[in-house]
Amino acid sequence: MLQINDLKKIKRFNDIALILAKYGFDEVVGRLNMPGADLLQKISPIKEDLNIYQRIRRVLEELGPTFIKFGQIMSLRPDLLPEELLHELEKLQDDVAPISYNEVEEVIIESLGPPISKHFSIFNSEPLAAASLSQVHRGRLRSSDEEVVVKIQRPGIEQNILSDLDILESISIFLDEQFEELRCYELPEVVKTVRKNLLLELDFTRELDNMNIARSFIQNGNVYVPKAYKELSSKTLLVMEYFDGLKFKEIIASSSNDRKRVAENGLRAATKQILEDGFFHADPHPGNMLVGDEM
């Protein structure tokens, strides 16, 4: 049986058990002998007609940021997982419920001081997008009248992630020890990778530095990295230049944003970053890039 003594983690284990049962994985909970297994009889499975891979993706979505990131990393492992599951895991991008404007305001004030109007002449309370770790808002700088995007980290997310990582580590070790057929997946090592990457991603100052380094390598118009404003950014807040572009799913073959041209430019950019610059975009999924009119 998994050994969990922390009361907060026991509650989280209960949540995990209930979500697994909700999507028809009560047998998994039973085999793991997880805390919360005694509550399974109270849970009615969802009525939607979903296959097993869709149910796995929905479980990860409901379990939140840590598990979403785990799924995103596993979506890059065609050597380990079936194509149908990879297709579902690729959907784990930027489509989660946003935090409230009051929470957004608290993060900005904590980083820059009150009031928000001192720093932004315009700040849109409706987010442009909401992801698992953060969300972004559009605004205009009071000092220079430049249009910007403000990336705000979800309050309390770091502590939640640390707790989930400990739980995920316990589960991965248990599975690796008890189920020989799962050892080929090296789940404990995958969780270590998730932990390392997630904790780095929670520090927006690293992202700011990486953006500035990437901008220094730009030599043509095929790739554009927005300017980041160091004086307005912090570990939980990142202010960057606004870029008007389309998401990849919005590109149609008949438009000026021709898919072939975008693919060729992307390949050239990736090749240059890897072979010439030695500094490259390591997470180029569609939720992390936009396509401009001249790209």
Backbone as CSV, one residue per row, in Angstrom:
resi,resn,N_x,N_y,N_z,CA_x,CA_y,CA_z,C_x,C_y,C_z
1,MET,0.842,-1.209,0.000,0.000,0.000,0.000,0.873,1.254,0.000
2,LEU,0.422,2.295,-0.689,1.130,3.572,-0.675,1.121,4.152,0.732
3,GLN,2.289,4.632,1.167,2.409,5.188,2.508,2.312,6.706,2.454
4,ILE,1.199,7.248,2.898,0.985,8.689,2.907,0.526,9.092,4.295
5,ASN,1.302,9.948,4.968,0.985,10.334,6.343,0.486,11.772,6.466
6,ASP,0.912,12.640,5.558,0.515,14.040,5.603,-0.989,14.167,5.346
7,LEU,-1.695,14.886,6.240,-3.155,14.989,6.123,-3.586,15.650,4.820
8,LYS,-2.855,16.702,4.411,-3.196,17.384,3.165,-3.038,16.442,1.977
9,LYS,-1.983,15.607,2.032,-1.770,14.676,0.930,-2.808,13.569,0.924
10,ILE,-3.262,13.170,2.111,-4.329,12.174,2.181,-5.589,12.712,1.512
11,LYS,-5.907,13.987,1.771,-7.075,14.607,1.136,-6.907,14.638,-0.381
12,ARG,-5.691,14.962,-0.833,-5.439,15.006,-2.266,-5.537,13.610,-2.867
13,PHE,-5.050,12.605,-2.147,-5.185,11.235,-2.614,-6.659,10.865,-2.762
14,ASN,-7.482,11.318,-1.820,-8.921,11.068,-1.931,-9.485,11.682,-3.205
15,ASP,-9.050,12.923,-3.498,-9.501,13.592,-4.720,-9.101,12.791,-5.958
16,ILE,-7.857,12.314,-5.962,-7.354,11.538,-7.097,-8.161,10.259,-7.270
17,ALA,-8.425,9.584,-6.146,-9.197,8.331,-6.191,-10.590,8.567,-6.761
18,LEU,-11.227,9.656,-6.351,-12.590,9.943,-6.802,-12.627,10.287,-8.286
19,ILE,-11.633,11.025,-8.756,-11.584,11.385,-10.183,-11.324,10.139,-11.030
20,LEU,-10.421,9.282,-10.564,-10.172,8.031,-11.285,-11.446,7.195,-11.371
21,ALA,-12.175,7.103,-10.261,-13.414,6.331,-10.251,-14.463,6.957,-11.163
22,LYS,-14.508,8.269,-11.180,-15.469,8.991,-12.018,-15.324,8.600,-13.486
23,TYR,-14.067,8.344,-13.915,-13.818,8.007,-15.316,-13.593,6.508,-15.529
24,GLY,-14.074,5.707,-14.558,-14.079,4.261,-14.749,-12.798,3.543,-14.408
25,PHE,-11.903,4.200,-13.658,-10.638,3.569,-13.289,-10.630,3.139,-11.823
26,ASP,-11.788,2.734,-11.306,-11.864,2.308,-9.912,-11.027,1.056,-9.652
27,GLU,-10.825,0.227,-10.687,-9.975,-0.955,-10.526,-8.530,-0.557,-10.246
28,VAL,-8.094,0.532,-10.886,-6.740,1.033,-10.646,-6.589,1.451,-9.188
29,VAL,-7.584,2.181,-8.677,-7.553,2.617,-7.285,-7.508,1.408,-6.355
30,GLY,-8.291,0.396,-6.683,-8.322,-0.795,-5.855,-6.992,-1.523,-5.838
31,ARG,-6.356,-1.639,-6.985,-5.072,-2.340,-7.063,-3.965,-1.572,-6.361
32,LEU,-4.058,-0.233,-6.406,-3.063,0.579,-5.708,-3.313,0.621,-4.210
33,ASN,-4.543,0.251,-3.800,-4.933,0.339,-2.391,-4.745,1.766,-1.878
34,MET,-5.203,2.720,-2.683,-5.023,4.134,-2.364,-6.004,4.582,-1.293
35,PRO,-5.605,5.591,-0.490,-6.585,6.208,0.407,-7.755,6.743,-0.412
36,GLY,-8.961,6.563,0.076,-10.135,7.033,-0.653,-10.855,5.932,-1.387
37,ALA,-10.247,4.724,-1.403,-10.879,3.616,-2.122,-12.242,3.268,-1.549
38,ASP,-12.436,3.507,-0.231,-13.704,3.181,0.407,-14.839,4.098,-0.031
39,LEU,-14.509,5.187,-0.727,-15.535,6.126,-1.177,-16.033,5.819,-2.587
40,LEU,-15.421,4.828,-3.236,-15.709,4.586,-4.643,-17.171,4.238,-4.901
41,GLN,-17.793,3.532,-3.947,-19.168,3.123,-4.176,-20.131,4.302,-4.241
42,LYS,-19.671,5.472,-3.774,-20.520,6.664,-3.797,-20.413,7.421,-5.118
43,ILE,-19.499,7.003,-5.977,-19.247,7.733,-7.213,-19.949,7.078,-8.389
44,SER,-20.673,7.894,-9.141,-21.310,7.413,-10.363,-20.428,7.756,-11.549
45,PRO,-20.043,6.769,-12.358,-19.198,7.054,-13.526,-19.896,8.008,-14.486
46,ILE,-19.122,8.766,-15.246,-19.681,9.688,-16.229,-20.434,8.906,-17.294
47,LYS,-21.432,9.561,-17.896,-22.281,8.900,-18.875,-21.781,9.084,-20.304
48,GLU,-20.790,9.948,-20.497,-20.297,10.223,-21.845,-19.676,8.970,-22.460
49,ASP,-19.803,8.870,-23.782,-19.232,7.728,-24.508,-17.783,8.056,-24.886
50,LEU,-16.860,7.753,-23.981,-15.441,8.046,-24.194,-14.642,6.759,-24.230
51,ASN,-13.644,6.700,-25.121,-12.772,5.532,-25.105,-11.737,5.682,-23.990
52,ILE,-10.919,4.672,-23.769,-9.998,4.682,-22.634,-8.979,5.814,-22.729
53,TYR,-8.551,6.148,-23.934,-7.551,7.201,-24.090,-8.144,8.576,-23.801
54,GLN,-9.385,8.782,-24.225,-10.066,10.039,-23.902,-10.282,10.170,-22.407
55,ARG,-10.601,9.049,-21.744,-10.804,9.082,-20.298,-9.500,9.392,-19.558
56,ILE,-8.379,8.853,-20.043,-7.081,9.161,-19.429,-6.798,10.650,-19.529
57,ARG,-7.049,11.226,-20.709,-6.809,12.660,-20.896,-7.695,13.506,-19.989
58,ARG,-8.954,13.127,-19.856,-9.874,13.879,-19.004,-9.459,13.784,-17.535
59,VAL,-8.970,12.621,-17.103,-8.473,12.471,-15.732,-7.326,13.443,-15.475
60,LEU,-6.361,13.497,-16.378,-5.212,14.387,-16.213,-5.649,15.846,-16.182
61,GLU,-6.609,16.212,-17.032,-7.115,17.583,-17.050,-7.730,17.953,-15.706
62,GLU,-8.542,17.071,-15.161,-9.217,17.380,-13.895,-8.259,17.363,-12.707
63,LEU,-7.176,16.587,-12.794,-6.223,16.534,-11.688,-5.346,17.783,-11.624
64,GLY,-5.294,18.563,-12.691,-4.628,19.855,-12.624,-3.219,19.931,-13.181
65,PRO,-2.532,21.066,-12.936,-1.270,21.419,-13.592,-0.191,20.351,-13.586
66,THR,0.074,19.733,-12.434,1.159,18.764,-12.345,0.898,17.575,-13.258
67,PHE,-0.312,17.074,-13.232,-0.658,15.900,-14.025,-0.791,16.263,-15.507
68,ILE,-1.223,17.485,-15.786,-1.272,17.954,-17.170,0.128,17.992,-17.768
69,LYS,1.083,18.518,-16.994,2.469,18.568,-17.463,3.025,17.162,-17.669
70,PHE,2.684,16.254,-16.767,3.093,14.861,-16.915,2.581,14.312,-18.244
71,GLY,1.320,14.582,-18.538,0.740,14.123,-19.792,1.384,14.759,-21.009
72,GLN,1.722,16.054,-20.903,2.380,16.737,-22.019,3.735,16.116,-22.323
73,ILE,4.485,15.789,-21.277,5.794,15.166,-21.474,5.634,13.779,-22.099
74,MET,4.655,13.011,-21.612,4.435,11.680,-22.163,3.935,11.736,-23.601
75,SER,3.310,12.867,-23.998,2.831,12.998,-25.378,3.982,13.067,-26.373
76,LEU,5.182,13.277,-25.879,6.376,13.350,-26.730,7.117,12.014,-26.784
77,ARG,6.464,10.940,-26.304,7.124,9.635,-26.255,6.407,8.607,-27.131
78,PRO,6.498,8.764,-28.472,5.881,7.764,-29.357,6.555,6.404,-29.254
79,ASP,7.748,6.369,-28.655,8.440,5.096,-28.472,7.826,4.261,-27.349
80,LEU,7.007,4.911,-26.505,6.432,4.226,-25.360,4.919,4.036,-25.444
81,LEU,4.219,5.006,-26.021,2.757,5.017,-25.939,2.108,4.814,-27.307
82,PRO,0.900,4.233,-27.334,0.183,4.045,-28.607,-0.238,5.382,-29.213
83,GLU,-0.383,5.397,-30.519,-0.690,6.630,-31.249,-1.994,7.270,-30.779
84,GLU,-2.995,6.453,-30.476,-4.286,6.994,-30.047,-4.156,7.773,-28.737
85,LEU,-3.327,7.270,-27.819,-3.125,7.974,-26.547,-2.307,9.235,-26.753
86,LEU,-1.287,9.167,-27.610,-0.481,10.350,-27.903,-1.351,11.469,-28.454
87,HIS,-2.288,11.105,-29.320,-3.192,12.097,-29.925,-4.012,12.800,-28.853
88,GLU,-4.481,12.063,-27.863,-5.263,12.666,-26.783,-4.381,13.531,-25.881
89,LEU,-3.194,13.064,-25.559,-2.311,13.820,-24.675,-1.849,15.126,-25.316
90,GLU,-1.787,15.156,-26.637,-1.407,16.388,-27.335,-2.427,17.501,-27.129
91,LYS,-3.621,17.149,-26.708,-4.674,18.146,-26.485,-4.522,18.858,-25.149
92,LEU,-3.578,18.401,-24.329,-3.375,19.007,-23.003,-2.567,20.286,-23.155
93,GLN,-3.223,21.356,-23.609,-2.513,22.602,-23.843,-3.091,23.729,-23.010
94,ASP,-3.640,24.754,-23.622,-4.009,25.974,-22.907,-5.511,26.237,-22.941
95,ASP,-6.268,25.404,-22.236,-7.714,25.585,-22.247,-8.273,25.216,-20.882
96,VAL,-7.925,26.004,-19.865,-8.378,25.738,-18.497,-9.113,26.964,-17.955
97,ALA,-9.848,26.761,-16.873,-10.631,27.859,-16.290,-9.713,28.951,-15.748
98,PRO,-10.002,30.227,-16.012,-9.137,31.319,-15.545,-9.329,31.611,-14.061
99,ILE,-8.323,32.234,-13.450,-8.460,32.730,-12.080,-9.209,34.059,-12.134
100,SER,-9.704,34.505,-10.991,-10.491,35.731,-10.934,-9.610,36.962,-11.100
101,TYR,-10.238,38.085,-11.472,-9.482,39.325,-11.638,-8.897,39.786,-10.302
102,ASN,-9.583,39.536,-9.201,-9.047,39.911,-7.886,-7.717,39.213,-7.613
103,GLU,-7.619,37.940,-7.998,-6.369,37.203,-7.820,-5.282,37.746,-8.734
104,VAL,-5.659,38.105,-9.959,-4.718,38.712,-10.899,-4.158,40.006,-10.318
105,GLU,-5.059,40.808,-9.796,-4.682,42.097,-9.215,-3.704,41.913,-8.049
106,GLU,-3.938,40.913,-7.222,-3.067,40.661,-6.077,-1.647,40.328,-6.516
107,VAL,-1.511,39.510,-7.562,-0.186,39.130,-8.049,0.553,40.350,-8.594
108,ILE,-0.146,41.185,-9.348,0.485,42.374,-9.934,0.900,43.348,-8.840
109,ILE,0.035,43.601,-7.883,0.343,44.545,-6.808,1.492,44.038,-5.948
110,GLU,1.535,42.736,-5.713,2.621,42.166,-4.914,3.970,42.359,-5.605
111,SER,3.988,42.315,-6.935,5.228,42.460,-7.693,5.602,43.911,-7.956
112,LEU,4.609,44.752,-8.271,4.891,46.112,-8.731,4.454,47.198,-7.757
113,GLY,3.597,46.827,-6.801,3.057,47.837,-5.888,1.759,48.415,-6.423
114,PRO,0.933,48.973,-5.533,-0.366,49.536,-5.942,-0.205,50.957,-6.449
115,PRO,-1.206,51.417,-7.232,-2.281,50.644,-7.857,-1.849,50.151,-9.230
116,ILE,-2.662,49.307,-9.860,-2.339,48.808,-11.204,-2.282,49.955,-12.210
117,SER,-3.141,50.952,-12.017,-3.201,52.090,-12.951,-1.913,52.902,-12.982
118,LYS,-1.081,52.745,-11.970,0.216,53.428,-11.952,1.139,52.858,-13.022
119,HIS,0.963,51.597,-13.347,1.843,50.905,-14.281,1.207,50.700,-15.653
120,PHE,-0.131,50.555,-15.678,-0.819,50.284,-16.934,-1.957,51.283,-17.131
121,SER,-1.919,51.993,-18.261,-3.006,52.922,-18.558,-4.259,52.157,-18.959
122,ILE,-4.061,50.980,-19.542,-5.163,50.079,-19.886,-4.773,48.677,-19.439
123,PHE,-5.706,47.997,-18.773,-5.472,46.595,-18.406,-6.792,45.856,-18.555
124,ASN,-6.819,44.929,-19.508,-8.048,44.183,-19.797,-8.270,43.118,-18.738
125,SER,-9.396,43.180,-18.058,-9.676,42.221,-16.988,-9.986,40.820,-17.514
126,GLU,-10.366,40.713,-18.798,-10.635,39.405,-19.395,-9.339,38.823,-19.960
127,PRO,-8.976,37.601,-19.573,-7.715,37.023,-20.059,-7.758,36.669,-21.538
128,LEU,-6.597,36.800,-22.180,-6.464,36.341,-23.563,-6.453,34.821,-23.617
129,ALA,-5.816,34.217,-22.621,-5.723,32.754,-22.543,-5.434,32.360,-21.107
130,ALA,-5.830,31.143,-20.757,-5.562,30.617,-19.416,-4.941,29.233,-19.557
131,ALA,-3.756,29.058,-18.962,-3.052,27.782,-19.010,-2.996,27.169,-17.612
132,SER,-2.333,26.045,-17.501,-2.324,25.318,-16.238,-1.555,26.033,-15.136
133,LEU,-0.511,26.778,-15.498,0.303,27.470,-14.502,0.026,28.966,-14.425
134,SER,-0.512,29.530,-15.474,-0.645,30.988,-15.532,-1.740,31.383,-16.518
135,GLN,-1.983,32.681,-16.604,-2.860,33.213,-17.635,-2.329,34.564,-18.082
136,VAL,-2.772,35.016,-19.264,-2.235,36.252,-19.830,-3.351,37.257,-20.087
137,HIS,-3.013,38.529,-19.873,-3.936,39.638,-20.091,-3.270,40.671,-20.995
138,ARG,-4.095,41.380,-21.721,-3.607,42.428,-22.609,-3.671,43.773,-21.887
139,GLY,-2.675,44.621,-22.121,-2.656,45.924,-21.470,-1.818,46.926,-22.237
140,ARG,-1.705,48.128,-21.671,-0.887,49.185,-22.282,-0.089,49.874,-21.178
141,LEU,1.216,50.023,-21.410,2.087,50.622,-20.413,1.814,52.117,-20.281
142,ARG,1.729,52.595,-19.076,1.520,54.019,-18.842,2.769,54.820,-19.203
143,SER,3.945,54.262,-18.959,5.191,54.998,-19.154,5.539,55.232,-20.613
144,SER,5.189,54.284,-21.499,5.611,54.388,-22.900,4.473,54.228,-23.901
145,ASP,3.269,53.919,-23.434,2.094,53.719,-24.276,2.242,52.492,-25.179
146,GLU,3.183,51.590,-24.862,3.348,50.369,-25.640,2.302,49.332,-25.243
147,GLU,1.836,48.574,-26.244,0.876,47.516,-25.980,1.619,46.271,-25.511
148,VAL,1.143,45.659,-24.441,1.864,44.534,-23.848,0.918,43.385,-23.504
149,VAL,1.538,42.257,-23.212,0.841,41.097,-22.664,1.427,40.835,-21.289
150,VAL,0.566,40.601,-20.308,0.998,40.389,-18.930,0.675,38.947,-18.534
151,LYS,1.708,38.197,-18.218,1.560,36.793,-17.824,1.590,36.702,-16.305
152,ILE,0.528,36.158,-15.716,0.377,36.110,-14.263,0.352,34.660,-13.796
153,GLN,1.202,34.328,-12.836,1.208,32.971,-12.279,0.019,32.775,-11.340
154,ARG,-0.583,31.611,-11.399,-1.713,31.308,-10.534,-1.279,31.314,-9.068
155,PRO,-1.953,32.071,-8.208,-1.574,32.142,-6.786,-1.603,30.773,-6.115
156,GLY,-0.577,30.487,-5.306,-0.525,29.235,-4.559,-0.186,28.015,-5.384
157,ILE,0.101,28.205,-6.675,0.307,27.059,-7.555,1.565,26.283,-7.194
158,GLU,2.603,26.970,-6.702,3.867,26.284,-6.407,3.696,25.246,-5.299
159,GLN,3.007,25.623,-4.217,2.803,24.689,-3.116,1.937,23.509,-3.538
160,ASN,0.923,23.782,-4.347,0.065,22.704,-4.843,0.851,21.725,-5.712
161,ILE,1.719,22.282,-6.540,2.520,21.450,-7.441,3.502,20.591,-6.653
162,LEU,4.148,21.167,-5.638,5.100,20.408,-4.828,4.407,19.227,-4.150
163,SER,3.206,19.460,-3.641,2.443,18.385,-3.002,2.073,17.308,-4.011
164,ASP,1.606,17.721,-5.187,1.225,16.760,-6.221,2.431,15.963,-6.717
165,LEU,3.585,16.624,-6.816,4.785,15.930,-7.273,5.185,14.828,-6.301
166,ASP,5.058,15.101,-5.013,5.366,14.079,-4.007,4.431,12.881,-4.155
167,ILE,3.143,13.179,-4.373,2.162,12.108,-4.551,2.447,11.327,-5.834
168,LEU,2.722,12.052,-6.914,3.004,11.412,-8.194,4.256,10.548,-8.100
169,GLU,5.241,11.008,-7.340,6.459,10.221,-7.138,6.142,8.927,-6.388
170,SER,5.323,9.007,-5.342,4.948,7.816,-4.577,4.216,6.805,-5.456
171,ILE,3.298,7.310,-6.277,2.540,6.420,-7.162,3.464,5.758,-8.177
172,SER,4.384,6.542,-8.763,5.271,6.002,-9.801,6.201,4.929,-9.234
173,ILE,6.715,5.143,-8.029,7.596,4.153,-7.400,6.815,2.873,-7.098
174,PHE,5.597,3.039,-6.578,4.752,1.879,-6.260,4.466,1.068,-7.521
175,LEU,4.079,1.746,-8.600,3.776,1.058,-9.851,5.002,0.344,-10.405
176,ASP,6.154,1.010,-10.320,7.389,0.435,-10.838,7.786,-0.818,-10.061
177,GLU,7.542,-0.815,-8.764,7.922,-1.949,-7.916,6.930,-3.110,-8.028
178,GLN,5.653,-2.806,-8.203,4.618,-3.830,-8.125,4.192,-4.414,-9.469
179,PHE,4.422,-3.669,-10.563,3.940,-4.115,-11.866,5.111,-4.194,-12.857
180,GLU,5.578,-5.399,-13.084,6.740,-5.594,-13.945,6.491,-5.082,-15.356
181,GLU,5.246,-5.198,-15.833,4.940,-4.784,-17.204,5.037,-3.277,-17.405
182,LEU,5.081,-2.506,-16.294,5.175,-1.048,-16.400,6.606,-0.525,-16.271
183,ARG,7.546,-1.405,-15.957,8.914,-0.928,-15.722,9.581,-0.357,-16.959
184,CYS,9.142,-0.794,-18.130,9.733,-0.278,-19.369,9.468,1.209,-19.552
185,TYR,8.430,1.721,-18.878,8.095,3.140,-18.991,8.956,4.029,-18.095
186,GLU,9.703,3.423,-17.161,10.583,4.174,-16.256,9.851,5.358,-15.620
187,LEU,8.701,5.072,-15.030,7.843,6.123,-14.490,8.528,6.992,-13.424
188,PRO,9.311,6.420,-12.484,9.989,7.298,-11.510,10.904,8.319,-12.170
189,GLU,11.589,7.921,-13.254,12.467,8.860,-13.956,11.664,9.931,-14.683
190,VAL,10.503,9.545,-15.222,9.641,10.526,-15.882,9.182,11.581,-14.873
191,VAL,8.813,11.125,-13.669,8.363,12.057,-12.635,9.502,12.993,-12.226
192,LYS,10.727,12.483,-12.161,11.880,13.345,-11.850,12.033,14.441,-12.904
193,THR,11.829,14.064,-14.153,11.915,15.041,-15.244,10.809,16.086,-15.125
194,VAL,9.599,15.618,-14.810,8.476,16.540,-14.622,8.784,17.514,-13.488
195,ARG,9.302,16.996,-12.363,9.626,17.852,-11.222,10.637,18.935,-11.611
196,LYS,11.706,18.532,-12.255,12.748,19.484,-12.646,12.204,20.570,-13.558
197,ASN,11.491,20.164,-14.593,10.992,21.128,-15.575,9.923,22.048,-14.997
198,LEU,9.038,21.488,-14.176,7.967,22.293,-13.603,8.503,23.365,-12.662
199,LEU,9.453,23.002,-11.815,9.988,23.965,-10.864,10.740,25.079,-11.583
200,LEU,11.408,24.752,-12.687,12.070,25.789,-13.480,11.046,26.701,-14.144
201,GLU,9.949,26.099,-14.610,8.909,26.861,-15.313,8.170,27.822,-14.391
202,LEU,8.199,27.552,-13.099,7.512,28.418,-12.140,8.259,29.719,-11.886
203,ASP,9.497,29.823,-12.326,10.295,31.038,-12.149,10.293,31.830,-13.452
204,PHE,9.447,32.860,-13.532,9.312,33.626,-14.765,10.565,34.431,-15.109
205,THR,11.441,34.668,-14.143,12.669,35.394,-14.451,13.551,34.561,-15.380
206,ARG,13.501,33.268,-15.279,14.244,32.393,-16.199,13.669,32.505,-17.608
207,GLU,12.340,32.551,-17.708,11.718,32.701,-19.020,12.101,34.038,-19.648
208,LEU,12.126,35.079,-18.844,12.523,36.400,-19.332,13.952,36.368,-19.870
209,ASP,14.878,35.764,-19.112,16.276,35.661,-19.563,16.375,34.859,-20.855
210,ASN,15.614,33.768,-20.946,15.646,32.941,-22.153,15.108,33.691,-23.361
211,MET,14.065,34.510,-23.160,13.534,35.312,-24.256,14.576,36.296,-24.763
212,ASN,15.284,36.925,-23.854,16.306,37.895,-24.254,17.463,37.222,-24.982
213,ILE,17.852,36.031,-24.542,18.905,35.295,-25.231,18.450,34.916,-26.636
214,ALA,17.211,34.411,-26.744,16.671,34.024,-28.051,16.600,35.224,-28.992
215,ARG,16.209,36.396,-28.472,16.143,37.615,-29.306,17.514,37.989,-29.857
216,SER,18.564,37.702,-29.097,19.911,38.074,-29.532,20.370,37.270,-30.744
217,PHE,19.728,36.136,-31.016,20.112,35.291,-32.146,19.287,35.575,-33.398
218,ILE,18.257,36.424,-33.294,17.389,36.690,-34.438,18.153,37.436,-35.532
219,GLN,18.091,36.891,-36.765,18.788,37.514,-37.889,17.877,37.770,-39.084
220,ASN,16.649,37.260,-39.036,15.742,37.482,-40.171,14.313,37.598,-39.670
221,GLY,13.395,37.763,-40.596,12.008,38.006,-40.226,11.154,36.767,-40.085
222,ASN,11.750,35.562,-40.203,10.953,34.341,-40.137,10.528,33.980,-38.714
223,VAL,11.301,34.447,-37.731,10.992,34.179,-36.330,11.061,35.493,-35.569
224,TYR,10.105,35.690,-34.680,10.123,36.909,-33.869,9.888,36.531,-32.410
225,VAL,10.751,37.024,-31.526,10.615,36.819,-30.090,10.257,38.164,-29.464
226,PRO,9.110,38.288,-28.838,8.700,39.575,-28.243,9.691,40.069,-27.191
227,LYS,9.765,41.380,-27.078,10.610,41.996,-26.053,9.988,41.791,-24.684
228,ALA,10.830,41.486,-23.686,10.351,41.337,-22.308,10.842,42.518,-21.480
229,TYR,10.015,42.959,-20.543,10.317,44.143,-19.740,10.784,43.701,-18.347
230,LYS,12.098,43.688,-18.166,12.682,43.177,-16.927,12.264,44.000,-15.722
231,GLU,12.177,45.316,-15.880,11.867,46.194,-14.760,10.430,46.021,-14.257
232,LEU,9.573,45.376,-15.056,8.178,45.170,-14.673,7.864,43.699,-14.373
233,SER,8.881,42.864,-14.400,8.660,41.424,-14.244,9.242,40.908,-12.939
234,SER,8.796,39.718,-12.537,9.263,39.084,-11.307,9.137,37.566,-11.469
235,LYS,9.322,36.825,-10.387,9.211,35.376,-10.437,7.804,34.935,-10.829
236,THR,6.786,35.729,-10.487,5.393,35.349,-10.753,4.696,36.246,-11.773
237,LEU,5.441,37.176,-12.357,4.848,38.134,-13.298,5.819,38.364,-14.455
238,LEU,5.302,38.287,-15.687,6.135,38.528,-16.862,5.393,39.455,-17.813
239,VAL,5.991,40.616,-18.070,5.409,41.591,-18.980,6.207,41.574,-20.268
240,MET,5.535,41.397,-21.388,6.218,41.309,-22.674,5.429,42.047,-23.756
241,GLU,6.115,42.347,-24.817,5.532,43.044,-25.955,4.375,42.236,-26.549
242,TYR,3.306,42.931,-26.949,2.160,42.268,-27.566,2.491,41.911,-29.008
243,PHE,2.148,40.685,-29.412,2.343,40.235,-30.790,1.001,39.758,-31.325
244,ASP,0.580,40.300,-32.435,-0.713,39.962,-33.024,-0.528,38.826,-34.024
245,GLY,-1.011,37.650,-33.679,-0.855,36.509,-34.570,-1.986,35.511,-34.423
246,LEU,-1.951,34.502,-35.267,-2.966,33.453,-35.254,-2.443,32.212,-34.539
247,LYS,-3.367,31.493,-33.881,-3.011,30.182,-33.372,-2.919,29.220,-34.552
248,PHE,-2.164,28.159,-34.370,-1.956,27.215,-35.469,-3.272,26.621,-35.967
249,LYS,-4.205,26.369,-35.069,-5.467,25.767,-35.484,-6.335,26.734,-36.290
250,GLU,-5.965,28.024,-36.278,-6.733,29.024,-37.018,-6.218,29.209,-38.443
251,ILE,-5.086,28.599,-38.768,-4.511,28.736,-40.106,-5.267,27.841,-41.078
252,ILE,-5.644,28.412,-42.210,-6.291,27.618,-43.261,-5.437,27.695,-44.523
253,ALA,-5.455,26.640,-45.296,-4.563,26.524,-46.453,-4.770,27.632,-47.481
254,SER,-6.006,28.159,-47.587,-6.295,29.161,-48.613,-5.908,30.573,-48.187
255,SER,-5.479,30.760,-46.912,-5.150,32.100,-46.434,-3.713,32.450,-46.763
256,SER,-3.341,33.718,-46.440,-1.957,34.153,-46.669,-1.005,33.405,-45.751
257,ASN,-1.536,32.881,-44.646,-0.724,32.084,-43.740,-0.698,30.639,-44.232
258,ASP,-0.062,30.454,-45.377,-0.023,29.145,-46.010,0.696,28.140,-45.115
259,ARG,0.090,26.975,-44.952,0.635,25.977,-44.042,2.032,25.509,-44.461
260,LYS,2.228,25.325,-45.745,3.531,24.862,-46.218,4.607,25.885,-45.900
261,ARG,4.311,27.158,-46.129,5.300,28.214,-45.867,5.618,28.285,-44.375
262,VAL,4.591,28.173,-43.549,4.803,28.207,-42.103,5.662,27.026,-41.668
263,ALA,5.374,25.840,-42.223,6.143,24.646,-41.867,7.602,24.789,-42.289
264,GLU,7.839,25.322,-43.496,9.216,25.495,-43.978,9.974,26.503,-43.118
265,ASN,9.321,27.610,-42.780,9.969,28.606,-41.916,10.265,28.033,-40.535
266,GLY,9.329,27.245,-40.020,9.540,26.633,-38.717,10.692,25.656,-38.728
267,LEU,10.804,24.867,-39.801,11.904,23.904,-39.911,13.249,24.617,-40.005
268,ARG,13.292,25.683,-40.825,14.546,26.444,-40.943,14.939,27.055,-39.595
269,ALA,13.948,27.601,-38.893,14.227,28.227,-37.601,14.734,27.202,-36.588
270,ALA,14.085,26.036,-36.542,14.497,24.998,-35.599,15.892,24.490,-35.913
271,THR,16.193,24.315,-37.197,17.521,23.842,-37.597,18.602,24.841,-37.192
272,LYS,18.345,26.126,-37.426,19.313,27.160,-37.048,19.509,27.194,-35.535
273,GLN,18.409,27.131,-34.793,18.506,27.188,-33.336,19.353,26.027,-32.791
274,ILE,19.123,24.826,-33.327,19.807,23.644,-32.807,21.250,23.561,-33.294
275,LEU,21.477,23.740,-34.604,22.800,23.495,-35.183,23.724,24.706,-35.151
276,GLU,23.164,25.922,-35.205,24.009,27.112,-35.233,24.051,27.843,-33.892
277,ASP,22.875,28.139,-33.352,22.814,28.943,-32.133,23.155,28.142,-30.878
278,GLY,22.778,26.868,-30.874,22.954,26.068,-29.667,22.005,26.491,-28.557
279,PHE,20.942,27.173,-28.923,19.928,27.644,-27.968,18.596,27.577,-28.690
280,PHE,17.690,26.699,-28.228,16.488,26.440,-29.015,15.235,26.369,-28.154
281,HIS,14.103,26.548,-28.811,12.792,26.437,-28.175,12.538,24.957,-27.906
282,ALA,12.473,24.576,-26.625,12.378,23.162,-26.267,10.947,22.669,-26.082
283,ASP,9.976,23.553,-26.241,8.580,23.146,-26.048,7.692,23.801,-27.102
284,PRO,7.940,23.487,-28.388,7.248,24.200,-29.467,5.886,23.626,-29.831
285,HIS,5.013,23.415,-28.824,3.671,22.948,-29.162,2.803,24.137,-29.573
286,PRO,1.673,23.902,-30.253,0.853,25.001,-30.804,0.407,26.033,-29.792
287,GLY,0.311,25.661,-28.508,-0.090,26.628,-27.504,0.998,27.625,-27.152
288,ASN,2.227,27.376,-27.626,3.359,28.240,-27.282,3.820,29.122,-28.431
289,MET,3.118,29.087,-29.566,3.565,29.859,-30.730,2.368,30.494,-31.437
290,LEU,2.632,31.617,-32.104,1.649,32.290,-32.941,2.234,32.489,-34.323
291,VAL,1.373,32.630,-35.307,1.813,32.852,-36.687,1.370,34.238,-37.123
292,GLY,2.349,35.086,-37.504,2.049,36.439,-37.973,1.815,36.461,-39.462
293,ASP,1.356,37.593,-39.977,1.037,37.727,-41.397,2.253,37.528,-42.301
294,GLU,3.435,37.887,-41.798,4.626,37.832,-42.645,5.562,36.687,-42.267
295,MET,5.098,35.790,-41.442,5.961,34.686,-41.004,6.012,33.576,-42.040
